[in-house]
Every structure is written in C-alpha cells, then in structure tokens.
Amino acid sequence: MNNTPRKYPRLVSTPAGEVEFHLMTQADEAAVLAFAQQLPVHDLLFLPRNISQPKVLTAWVKEIERGAITSILALQNGEVVGCGTLVLDPHSWSPHVGEIRMVVSTRVRGLGVGRMLSQETFALALSSGLEKMMVQMTVDQTGAIALFEGLGFKAEALLRDHVRDIDGRKHDIVVLGHNVAKVAAQMNAYGLPDAVAG
C-alpha cells in the first residue's frame, strides 16, 4: 500500500475543464461556505452536520487544524466546485477506519469532477495507512454510490429513516465500506502495484 504523502496543489483535466485540487485551510472558509449554501439541501443530508451554517463550517476548520479532518477542495477559476473529506478518529475504538465524505456542485455533475475528486480522496485515504474506509449517502444518490462502488466499496448497511430533511421527511442512508488492508494483501500476493499512484 502506498504511504507516500500526497502533494498539492494538483491540477487535473476533466470534461468540465481543468480543476485544481488543494488542501482546505482557514483561508478557504468563506469560499466553502458559499459553495455549501448553493448545494441542494438533499445533498447535505448524509453529513453529520449542516455545513451550510457558518458556525458548523468554523468548527470544521478547527477540526482540520487539529488534524482530525483533511479536506480536499476542487476549484475551477477560483470557485469551489467540490469537496472531498477524510475523517479520522485515532482516539476511538476504530482508529484504523476512516470516513470519506464528498459533495460536488450541481454545475459540474456528470462531467468527471466527482469521479476525479472521489479518486483523489480515496488516494489520500490510502496514503494515510488506513485499513478500512467507509462512506455513507442517501439511497437515491445513485451516481455517488456508483462512483464509490467503482473504487471497490461495497454496501454494508442500510439505515432506514436515519435522517430527516427540513420538511420533516425521513430518508434512508446506505453505508459502503472498503477493506483496504485486505485488498492490499491480495494485491501484494499477486505482485500487483499500488492501485492509486501518489
């Protein structure tokens, strides 16, 4: 498994045009808030907190500074069009498990940005030495589910009526998991190179 640190900023080409990936810092707070406030509310339901609220975003930045969260921003012409986040909790009973969270602007959906961002966030997680990763989303986010299934994630749980939207409607959440350690062991056994280059 590749434990080489990722290097940023990183430029990638997508059908939507060139996109820059860089690590989120406090300087990005206002731009990320503007991005989050333009997202459909339904896209935010799988996140533990509503990132379109300024106080939530401020807490997010503090978690980044503390090292519990690493967020990659996708920017196009200086505007945030996507965010991939890796959440770690080394003091929990699952220090070997990381959670990936991802949101993408409706403007660039279907144009490869989400696919590239999910791959980049997955590669960051691989370089962190995690043994397992998980991601969760509402069951109707079929495009996002397909993206992560393409990276080898498999459905592990269905949480019925797990989140409630602002209109009071309840939605199911699907949890996908990826056993990185098992896949890495299988790849090593067959003499295959790393799945994602640094």
N, C-alpha and C positions, 0 to 999 in steps of 0.2 A: 504494500500500500504506500502511496506517495505522501510523505510527511513534509515535503518542501513547502515553505510558506508561499502563498500566492502573492504576486506582485501587482500593484495598482498605482496609477490608473491603467486600465486595459481597454483598448479600442477593438470593437468587433463590428463586422459588417452583417446587416440583416436586410431583409426585403423592405423594411421601413427606413433604411438608410444606416449610416454609421452611428453606433451607440457607444458611449463611454461608460465603463463600469469604474466606480471608485468607492472606497470605504466611507460610510457616513460618519460625520463628526457634528459637533455642536453648530458649526457654521452652516450646516445644511438644514437646520431645524425649520426655518421659515419656508424653504422650498418644498420640504417633505410635507409640511402641514398643508400647503396649497395643493399639492398632489393628492393627499388623502381626502381633502374636502371636496375634490372633484369626482372621487370614486363613487359608484353606486353603493348605497348603504348595504345592499345584499353582499357585496364583495368583502365587507368588513366583518361579517358575522362569525367567521371561523377564528378570528383573532380574539385572544382573551380580553382585550380592552379596545375601546373605540379610538383608533389613532387619529381620527379627525378632530379630536378635542385637544386644545393646546396643552393642558396640564398633563395629559397622557403622553403626549409627544415629548414634553420636558422630562418626564420620568424615564421614557425610552432612552433619551440621550444620556441620562445619568447611568443607566444600565450598560450602555455602550462604554462609557468612561470607566465603569467598574470592571469591565471585561466579561460580563455575563452574556452579552449580546454582541454579535458582529453583523452589521447590515451593509449590504452592497446596493448602491444606487445605480440605476440605469438612467443616463442623461442623454438627451438629444437637444442640441442647440441650447444647452444650459438649463433645460427644463427637465425635471424628474418625470420619467415615464414608467418607472418600475422600481420595486424594492424587494430584495431577497434578504431574509434574515435567518441567522443561525443562532439558536438559543441554547445555552449550556447551563447546567446547574451542578457544579462539581461538589457541592455540599449535600446533594440529595442522595437517595438510595440508588439513583441511576446516573452516576457521573459519566458512564460510558455511552450514554444516549444523548443525542442532540435533536432538537426540533427545528425543522425548516418551515418558515412562513414566507409567503410570496404574494405580492399584489402588483398588478400591471394596469396601466392606463387603458381605458376602452379605445383610445385613439390608435393604439399600436397593436391591438389584439389581432391575432391571425396573421401577423407579419413577422413572426420569428423572434420577437423580443422576449416573450415569455419563455420560449424554449431555450434561448441563449442564457437568460437570467437563471432559469432553473438549473441548467448545466453548470453555470458558474458558481451558484450557491452550493450545489452538490459537490463540486470540486473543492470548494473552501472547506466544507464539512469533512471531506476525505483527508485533506491536508491537516486537519485538526486531530487526527488519530482516533476518531470516534469508532466504536464498534457497531453502533446501531443508530439509525436515523428514523425519524417519524415526521409525518406531515398530515394535517387534517384540513378538511374543507367541507362545504355543504355538498350533498349528494348530486345536486343539479349542476355543479361546476364540472361538467364532463370534460371540457377542454383541459382544465388544470389536472384533473385526475389522469387523463391520457398522457400528459406531459411527464408526470412522475412515474406512471407505470412504464413509460419508455425508458426511464432511468433504472428500472428494476424494482421499484416499490410495489408492494402487494397489499391488498386490503386486509386489515387485521381486526377491525371492529367497526360496528355501526352503532352510533349513539342516537337513539330516537328522541325527537323533541328536545334536543340538547341546547339549542339557542332560541332566543325569542327576539324578533325584529321590533322596530319601533312601532309597528302597527299591531303588535301583540301576537303575530303568527309565529308558530314554532316550526323549527327546521331540524332535519336530521343531519348529523355530522358523520362523515366517513373518516376513519383513521387508517393511513397507509404506513407501512413500515419497510425498512430496508436493512437487512443484516449484513453490514459492511464487512465485518470480520469473517463471516462465513464465505462471502463472495471472494474476498481477498485470498483466503486459504485455498479455495478451489482454483483461482487463477494461478497462484503460485504452484500448486500441484501439477498444473498443465503447462507451466513455464510461460504463461502469458504476461505481457507487460501491463502496467497500470492502466486502468480503464479511462482515467482522465489525466492528461498530462498537466504538469504545473505551469 
